Amino acid sequence: MRVAVAGGTGQVGARVVSRLRERGDDVVVLGRSAGVDLESGAGLAGALDGVDAVLDCTSTPAQSRVRCVHFFGAVARHLQTEAARAGVRRVVTLSIVGIDRMPGLGHYAGKLAQEEATRAGDVPATILRATQFHTFPLQLASQLGVGPLRLCLRQPVQPVDVDTVVSHLVRLVDGADEGRTVELAGPQVVSMTTAARRAYAARGRRRVVVPLVLPGASARAARRGAALAGEDTEIDGRSLDEWVAAGAPG
Ligand SMILES: NC(=O)c1ccc[n+]([C@@H]2O[C@H](COP(=O)([O-])OP(=O)(O)OC[C@H]3O[C@@H](n4cnc5c(N)ncnc54)[C@H](OP(=O)(O)O)[C@@H]3O)[C@@H](O)[C@H]2O)c1
């Protein structure tokens, strides 16, 4: 099978690329470092020729709603247009649980635009909405701090193991749940600050994690549990306890 992985150099994408190559798939990596800018579309023409499935694992560090909606929407539209031209069978997109309950957050507004543009294309679209990865509280806290102090959102999360996300993405790339939107979460609910403190401790780093309370309806919804699994969310993979006991890898 020939699979194009957009964002194939990123945290999730690189793992998917390794997993697909290990089982013998022919993988095309799409990203600026591979000469393809998916936001502008530069370098994409012809890149999907002979491809069976496209997986979108792109992301942007932008926070503003305008930038995020532009980035994710443009990437999804360019992928769908070129995939349709090249006769690709399916597009699979990695998204986030609860984004429609917190549309005021810039990244989530972008993810909603990405989902919409993906579904609006001619190629059947399958979407995996995952909860935050085990590494997310650390990633967030490492961006917001000074000295040993780190800020982390005060809200519950239900983190999922990134390798479990990779397994589910590969299943969808193979055609499972085609055309549907499915959800995935880990088995344990925990406060994000606790998750960050435990991960720092497991990695032997001395950090003081301070809860951050953001204003706005979406942030309030997040504090009330909008990012957690719902009734139809599949629960899979190792818990935060198990990930921390393994030394908080990744
Ligand atoms: N972190 C979480 O807890 C979590 C949970 C659920 C879902 N997700 C979703 O998972 C997705 C992947 O996240 P990640 O942490 O793996 O992202 P990441 O590590 O930041 O990787 C982003 C990827 O996007 C590519 N990219 C960025 N701008 C591009 C452009 N203009 N054209 C082409 N490629 C571009 C990058 O490659 P180049 O730099 O080479 O262009 C890179 O491969 C995101 O959409 C995120 O919303 C994340």
The ligand as a Gaussian input file, in Angstrom:
#p B3LYP/6-31G(d) Opt

LIG

0 1
 N       -0.749000      16.999000      21.236000
 C       -1.891000      16.425000      21.586000
 O       -2.145000      16.130000      22.767000
 C       -2.915000      16.095000      20.505000
 C       -4.066000      15.363000      20.853000
 C       -4.988000      15.037000      19.845000
 C       -4.775000      15.454000      18.542000
 N       -3.654000      16.198000      18.247000
 C       -3.459000      16.638000      16.858000
 O       -2.410000      15.878000      16.317000
 C       -1.873000      16.576000      15.191000
 C       -0.379000      16.349000      15.118000
 O        0.229000      16.890000      16.282000
 P        1.800000      16.745000      16.511000
 O        2.056000      17.088000      17.946000
 O        2.287000      15.445000      15.959000
 O        2.347000      17.945000      15.590000
 P        3.870000      18.409000      15.414000
 O        4.805000      17.509000      16.115000
 O        3.897000      19.875000      15.727000
 O        4.110000      18.211000      13.843000
 C        3.539000      19.073000      12.921000
 C        3.799000      18.549000      11.513000
 O        3.141000      19.428000      10.581000
 C        4.055000      19.721000       9.536000
 N        3.760000      21.049000       8.988000
 C        3.658000      22.221000       9.667000
 N        3.415000      23.230000       8.817000
 C        3.338000      22.674000       7.579000
 C        3.128000      23.204000       6.263000
 N        2.908000      24.524000       6.058000
 N        3.125000      22.346000       5.229000
 C        3.346000      21.017000       5.422000
 N        3.550000      20.465000       6.618000
 C        3.567000      21.288000       7.688000
 C        5.435000      19.670000      10.173000
 O        6.424000      19.368000       9.228000
 P        7.420000      20.506000       8.619000
 O        7.885000      21.326000       9.793000
 O        8.470000      19.722000       7.924000
 O        6.589000      21.304000       7.670000
 C        5.269000      18.500000      11.153000
 O        5.555000      17.286000      10.486000
 C       -2.297000      18.050000      15.364000
 O       -3.180000      18.416000      14.334000
 C       -3.010000      18.092000      16.711000
 O       -4.105000      18.960000      16.709000
 C       -2.735000      16.509000      19.184000

